[in-house]
């Protein structure tokens, strides 16, 4: 979908700037250009489309429906499954997360999507089958979906809405006022578009600095941190290898398809598959750039709780993988 952005980044870095492939600066700059452009486009499209949807399905009605209709946890599973069909890395999933929050979707359900989306997608599944076989792939997909679902349920029970930033609360209040106006005046879509457009620009203006800083951090990590740096801490005889692998994975920012070949190398070197997969989940599902992007919508306390719950679930998954496989 975004090959044209990657081609443009390659052309600018390697042809215009004449930097060599494999050079640290070149890789970091290429990553920054590609990811920043992709995420800004996603932000614009998602917020604009969610603005149109929200104008016809008011936030209060969405919340009311979800509170009246007991789905017995299926809403978390559905959000996780939706994450499976959206092939985004952790930072690219943030625009959809913001759109869901703005649309009145419960925070735990939104978290279920945010967690699963970067972990499991069709590209990663295809690579996983080729590298580790169907049985291991099935276990990984199920564990990824359950990880998002269970984490979403836990986070929802903690009642964390109070830890959203004032910026998000202002966005929600503005969206509610706009919806009240649309309904009261019975405006057509053409009449609603200018108001929706103004709100899109307002949200983009507020979050762009966080996108740039977050992706800049990711670019530096992508270009300068060696992939084999942490292997010595994941040895088979280390009882704490799984939590260490999960925590040390945070700086290694990448998407699932990018880190899978690294996981294969780790396994070939004798590192247990569960430990390697915990490392992969940490790389994909937890990252400093993602935290930087989320800083606009969450307080530091909420980010810490979110990362803590996901880290705990990844560690449990890693030990479970080692036990089963």
C-alpha positions in Angstrom: 0.0 0.0 0.0 2.8 2.4 0.9 5.5 1.2 -1.6 5.3 4.6 -3.4 6.4 6.3 -0.2 9.2 3.9 0.4 10.4 4.4 -3.2 10.3 8.2 -2.7 12.3 7.9 0.5 14.8 5.7 -1.3 15.1 8.1 -4.2 15.7 11.1 -1.9 18.2 9.5 0.5 20.2 7.4 -2.0 19.9 9.4 -5.2 19.4 13.0 -4.2 21.5 13.0 -1.0 23.8 10.3 -2.5 24.1 8.4 0.8 25.2 4.7 0.8 22.7 1.9 1.6 23.6 0.4 5.0 25.1 3.6 6.3 23.7 4.4 9.7 22.6 8.0 8.8 21.1 6.8 5.5 19.0 4.1 7.2 17.8 6.4 10.0 16.9 9.2 7.5 15.1 6.8 5.2 13.1 5.4 8.0 12.2 8.9 9.3 11.0 10.1 5.9 9.0 6.9 5.2 7.3 6.6 8.6 6.6 10.3 9.1 4.9 10.6 5.6 2.9 7.3 6.1 1.7 8.2 9.6 0.7 11.8 8.6 -1.3 10.4 5.7 -2.9 7.8 7.9 -3.7 10.5 10.5 -5.4 12.7 7.9 -7.4 9.9 6.3 -8.5 8.3 9.5 -9.5 11.5 11.4 -11.3 12.8 8.4 -13.3 9.6 7.8 -14.0 9.2 11.5 -15.2 12.8 11.6 -17.8 11.9 8.9 -18.8 8.7 10.7 -19.1 10.5 14.0 -21.3 13.2 12.5 -23.9 10.6 11.8 -23.3 8.3 14.8 -22.9 10.6 17.9 -20.5 9.7 20.6 -23.3 9.4 23.2 -25.2 6.9 21.1 -22.1 4.7 20.6 -21.4 4.7 24.4 -25.1 4.1 25.1 -25.3 1.2 22.8 -22.2 -0.5 24.2 -23.4 0.0 27.8 -26.9 -1.3 27.1 -25.9 -4.3 25.0 -23.8 -6.8 26.9 -21.5 -8.4 24.4 -19.7 -10.5 27.1 -16.2 -9.5 26.0 -16.8 -10.0 22.3 -16.2 -6.3 21.6 -12.6 -6.8 22.8 -12.2 -9.9 20.6 -13.7 -8.0 17.6 -11.3 -5.1 18.1 -8.3 -7.5 18.3 -9.5 -9.3 15.1 -9.8 -5.9 13.4 -6.2 -5.3 14.4 -5.2 -8.5 12.6 -6.5 -7.2 9.3 -4.8 -3.8 9.6 -1.2 -4.3 8.7 0.3 -1.4 10.7 3.3 -1.1 13.0 2.7 0.3 16.5 3.2 3.9 15.5 0.9 3.6 12.4 -1.8 2.1 14.6 -1.9 5.3 16.7 -4.0 7.3 14.2 -6.7 4.7 14.3 -6.5 4.6 18.1 -7.1 8.4 18.2 -10.0 8.0 15.8 -11.6 5.3 18.0 -11.2 7.4 21.1 -12.7 10.3 19.4 -15.6 8.2 18.2 -16.6 7.2 21.8 -15.3 3.6 21.7 -14.4 2.4 25.2 -10.8 2.8 26.1 -10.2 -0.9 26.8 -11.7 -1.9 23.4 -9.5 0.6 21.7 -6.4 -0.7 23.5 -7.3 -4.3 22.3 -6.9 -3.0 18.8 -3.8 -1.0 19.5 -2.1 -4.0 21.0 -3.0 -6.6 18.4 -2.6 -4.5 15.2 1.2 -4.4 15.1 1.6 -8.0 16.4 -0.5 -10.0 14.0 -1.2 -9.3 10.3 -1.3 -11.1 7.0 2.3 -10.3 6.1 3.6 -11.5 9.4 1.5 -14.6 9.3 2.8 -15.5 5.8 6.4 -15.0 6.9 5.8 -16.9 10.1 4.4 -20.0 8.2 7.5 -20.0 6.0 10.0 -19.6 8.9 8.4 -21.7 11.7 5.6 -23.8 10.2 1.8 -23.8 10.5 1.5 -25.2 14.0 3.7 -22.5 15.5 2.0 -19.8 13.4 -1.4 -20.9 14.7 -0.2 -20.7 18.3 1.3 -17.3 17.7 -1.8 -15.8 16.0 -4.0 -17.1 18.8 -1.7 -15.8 21.5 -1.5 -12.4 19.7 -5.2 -12.1 19.6 -5.7 -13.2 23.2 -2.9 -10.9 24.3 -4.8 -7.9 22.8 -8.2 -9.2 24.1 -7.1 -9.9 27.7 -5.0 -6.8 27.9 -8.0 -4.7 26.7 -10.3 -6.3 29.3 -7.8 -5.6 32.1 -7.2 -2.0 31.0 -11.0 -1.4 30.8 -11.5 -2.7 34.3 -9.0 -0.2 35.6 -11.2 2.8 34.6 -8.4 4.7 33.0 -10.4 7.4 31.2 -9.4 10.0 33.8 -5.8 9.6 32.7 -6.5 10.9 29.1 -4.9 14.2 28.4 -6.9 17.5 28.5 -6.3 17.7 24.7 -8.3 14.5 24.2 -11.1 15.7 26.4 -11.2 18.9 24.5 -11.4 17.0 21.2 -14.2 14.8 22.5 -16.1 17.9 23.8 -15.7 19.6 20.4 -16.8 16.5 18.6 -19.9 16.3 20.7 -20.8 20.0 20.2 -20.3 19.6 16.4 -22.6 16.5 16.4 -25.3 18.4 18.4 -25.1 21.1 15.7 -25.4 18.6 12.9 -28.4 17.0 14.4 -30.2 20.1 15.4 -29.8 21.9 12.1 -30.2 18.7 10.1 -27.2 19.5 8.0 -26.3 17.7 4.8 -22.9 16.1 4.3 -21.8 19.0 2.2 -22.7 21.4 5.0 -20.8 19.3 7.6 -17.6 18.9 5.6 -16.2 22.4 6.4 -16.7 21.9 10.2 -15.1 18.4 9.9 -12.2 19.7 7.9 -11.5 22.4 10.5 -11.5 19.8 13.2 -9.1 17.6 11.2 -6.6 20.5 10.8 -6.9 21.3 14.5 -6.1 17.7 15.6 -3.3 17.4 13.1 -1.8 20.7 14.3 -1.8 19.4 17.9 -0.2 16.0 17.2 2.3 16.6 14.3 5.1 17.7 16.7 4.7 14.4 18.6 4.7 12.5 15.3 8.0 14.1 14.2 9.8 13.7 17.5 8.5 10.1 18.0 9.5 9.0 14.5 12.9 10.8 14.8 13.6 8.6 17.9 12.5 5.5 16.0 14.7 6.5 13.1 17.8 6.8 15.3 17.1 3.5 16.9 16.4 1.8 13.6 19.7 3.1 12.1 22.1 3.0 15.0 21.2 0.1 17.4 22.7 -3.2 16.2 20.2 -6.0 16.0 22.5 -8.6 17.7 23.3 -6.4 20.7 21.0 -8.1 23.2 21.5 -11.8 22.2 23.8 -12.5 25.1 21.0 -11.8 27.6 18.6 -14.4 26.0 20.5 -17.6 26.6 18.5 -20.8 27.2 19.9 -21.3 30.7 18.8 -17.8 31.9 15.5 -18.2 33.9 14.8 -14.5 33.4 15.5 -14.5 29.7 11.9 -13.9 28.7 11.3 -10.7 30.8 14.8 -9.4 30.0 14.2 -10.0 26.2 10.8 -8.2 26.4 12.2 -5.1 28.3 15.4 -4.9 26.2 13.3 -5.1 23.0 11.7 -1.7 23.5 14.5 0.3 21.8 14.5 -2.1 18.8 11.7 -0.4 16.9 10.4 -2.3 13.9 7.3 -3.9 12.4 6.5 -7.6 12.5 7.7 -8.5 9.0 11.0 -6.6 9.7 11.8 -8.3 12.9 10.8 -11.9 12.0 14.1 -12.7 10.1 15.9 -11.5 13.3 13.8 -13.9 15.3 14.7 -16.8 13.0 18.4 -16.0 13.5 18.0 -15.9 17.3 16.2 -19.3 17.2 19.0 -20.7 14.9 21.5 -19.6 17.5 19.8 -21.7 20.2 17.6 -19.1 21.9 14.2 -20.7 22.9 11.4 -19.8 20.5 9.2 -18.4 23.3 12.0 -16.0 24.4 12.6 -15.0 20.8 8.9 -14.4 20.2 8.7 -12.4 23.5 11.5 -10.3 22.1 9.6 -9.8 18.8 6.4 -8.9 20.6 8.3 -6.3 22.7 9.9 -4.8 19.6 6.6 -4.6 17.7 4.1 -3.9 20.5 6.1 -1.7 22.8 8.4 1.1 21.5 9.6 4.5 22.7 8.3 6.2 19.4 4.9 4.8 20.1 5.0 6.1 23.7 6.0 9.5 22.3 3.0 9.6 19.9 0.7 8.4 22.7 2.0 11.2 24.9 -0.4 13.6 23.1 -3.5 11.5 24.1 -2.4 9.8 27.4 -0.7 11.0 30.5 2.6 9.4 31.5 0.8 7.4 34.2 -1.6 5.9 31.6 1.3 5.1 29.2 3.1 3.4 32.1 0.0 1.4 33.0 -0.6 0.4 29.3 3.1 -0.6 28.8 3.1 -2.5 32.1 0.0 -4.6 31.4 1.2 -5.4 27.9 4.7 -6.3 29.1 3.3 -8.6 31.7 1.1 -10.4 29.1 4.0 -10.7 26.7 6.2 -12.2 29.4 3.4 -14.8 30.2 3.1 -15.6 26.5 6.8 -16.1 26.2 7.0 -18.6 29.0 3.9 -20.3 27.7 5.5 -20.6 24.2 8.7 -22.1 25.8 6.5 -24.6 27.7 4.4 -25.6 24.7 7.2 -25.7 22.1 
